Amino acid sequence: MTGTNSIDFFLVGAARCGTTSLYENLNLHPQIFLPPVKEPNYFSDVESPRFDDYEPPEDGKPYHTKIINSSEVYDGLYKGALPNQLKGDTSPSYLWDLNSAKRIFEHNPKARILISLRNPAQRAFSHYIMNYFTGSDESSSFEKALKAPENPMWGGCNLYLEMSRYYHQVKEYYDLFPKEQIMIILYEDYISDIEGEMERIYKFLGIDHSDLMIETERKNEIKTIKNLKLLNLFRKNWLRKPLSRLISQERIEAIKRRFFESDKPKDSLSKEMEHELMKEFQDDVLQLSNLIGLDLNKKWN
């Protein structure tokens, strides 16, 4: 991407920390332009197990995820931006992939960086529930998933605990960008006061916040699975691969929501397991707290 068409701000993750809701609320502001591809992944080295993620996006068609390697295709995502609009990219892979911060800095050293974080144990569990529902992880319990062989592919990554160790990921940005250009968003604060957090974000981006337009419904929320036996059949490769060639990923997700998603609340992480995991994260949380100047132990415990 050329310097004249540089991206003004990046929401770099973390995954399962409210980035879909943030994307939709940011996209409501007339002074912001976000592309119809929520996660272009242009500045990261991640890979996807879904071949259609690599296909160029159709003009104007919304996508949750693409793996875009072409600068021409990436530039094309922003061709609809007006001169007075801030251009943003909301790819959570930019936090996990440790090369992304350097590439973003080389692209625009004046870019604003938004980093959304969440209780690391809850983030890890939420990530597993999402992967189980989408078929990326067939482990029958979170405990079994933590012992399963590693899958680093972004579209089905099961490095649940590793991705919740935020310190080194966040430090990559603090090592390159002035701290005044970095904003930490805590998922717990965001979901409890979306309007207040969006106002804070707009102030950070330097745009008008006098007339807030926000969507308060929680997005990308995973619910309890129903028709489990049918879902397991649906997830088999011999059925999924032909379907993926005939039906778009968005349509497949809609089918799964219609037939396999219950209105009951999603399964929750037990207090005992959360406590054990938080002990594992203790050193990382302490280092992160010192880095960003916020007592996260108090927030998350």
C-alpha positions, -999 to +999 in steps of 0.1 A: +000+000+000+013+034-009+021+061+017-007+083+003-032+056+011-019+045+044-041+030+071-047+054+100-055+030+128-054-007+136-075-028+159-050-056+164-068-081+187-068-101+207-091-128+192-123-134+212-120-100+229-149-081+213-133-071+180-164-080+159-186-057+180-158-030+179-156-033+142-194-028+138-195+002+161-165+018+145-181+013+111-211+033+122-191+065+125-192+087+094-156+098+099-143+062+098-140+039+068-136+001+074-135-023+045-162-050+041-136-075+050-135-074+088-101-092+090-079-088+059-048-102+077-026-083+052+002-075+077+005-110+092+019-143+082-011-164+093-025-193+072-061-206+070-073-242+064-101-228+042-091-223+006-118-197+000-102-174+025-074-169-001-098-160-029-100-122-037-131-106-021-159-096-044-165-058-045-189-047-017-195-082-004-190-085+034-166-111+047-154-119+082-120-132+072-097-132+042-060-139+038-049-110+015-013-111+003-016-087-027-010-050-021-033-043-051-062-063-035-056-047-001-055-012-016-088-020-034-105-026-001-102+011+007-111+026-027-144+038-013-129+058+016-135+096+015-107+121+020-119+131+054-123+095+067-099+076+089-091+042+074-089+012+097-080-024+097-094-048+124-074-080+121-068-099+154-040-118+139-018-087+141-014-092+179-006-129+177+018-127+148+049-111+161+060-098+127+029-077+123+039-048+146+071-041+126+052-043+093+025-019+105+051+005+119+070+005+085+037+011+068+027+040+090+047+049+121+020+074+130-008+048+131-030+046+161-031+011+177-061-003+195-055-035+216-085-052+231-077-077+260-097-100+281-093-122+312-069-147+296-086-178+310-120-166+298-105-157+264-089-192+260-122-209+269-142-187+246-118-195+218-122-232+223-160-230+224-159-211+190-136-236+175-157-265+187-188-250+173-172-243+139-157-277+137-121-266+140-116-285+173-133-318+179-121-321+215-151-330+236-140-308+265-118-278+272-095-299+293-090-323+264-085-295+240-056-282+261-038-315+257-045-320+220-018-317+193-011-281+183-028-266+153-012-232+145-035-225+115-052-192+121-086-204+110-086-232+135-057-224+159-059-243+191-031-225+209-056-213+235-032-206+264-004-193+242-027-168+226-038-156+260-002-148+271-004-112+260+028-097+274+052-104+245+025-097+219+016-063+233+053-055+240+060-057+202+038-026+198+051-007+228+087-013+216+079+004+183+051+029+188+050+058+212+026+049+241+005+079+232-004+061+200-016+029+218-049+024+235-057-006+257-094-017+257-105-042+283-132-064+271-149-065+305-151-027+305-163-026+270-192-050+274-203-033+306-203+002+291-201+001+253-212+038+250-185+050+274-158+029+258-167+040+223-165+076+234-131+070+248-120+053+215-133+082+194-114+107+216-083+086+211-087+086+173-093+124+174-128+123+158-162+137+168-179+119+196-208+143+203-234+121+187-226+085+194-241+058+172-235+024+187-248-012+185-252-027+219-260-062+209-230-085+216-216-099+184-200-132+175-213-147+208-211-184+210-242-202+224-249-237+236-248-264+208-279-284+201-283-314+178-247-325+187-248-357+167-260-340+136-233-313+140-206-339+143-218-354+110-219-319+094-183-313+105-169-345+087-144-336+060-161-358+034-192-335+037-176-302+046-152-300+016-178-305-011-201-281+006-174-254+008-170-256-030-207-252-035-218-228-007-200-197+006-185-198+041-210-172+053-239-194+041-224-225+058-222-205+091-259-194+087-269-230+083-250-240+114-267-211+134-301-222+122-298-259+130-271-262+156-272-231+178-295-230+209-308-199+226-296-213+259-265-196+274-232-210+264-213-234+286-192-216+312-157-221+325-157-235+360-144-212+388-119-239+398-104-242+363-104-205+358-084-202+391-059-228+380-054-212+346-050-177+362-022-191+383-005-201+351-010-167+336+001-149+368+036-139+357+025-128+323-003-107+337+021-090+361+045-082+333+017-069+312+004-048+340+038-031+345+040-025+307+007-008+303+005+008+337-027-009+348-034-034+376-048-063+356-048-087+385-073-064+402-094-063+370-093-100+362-094-116+396 
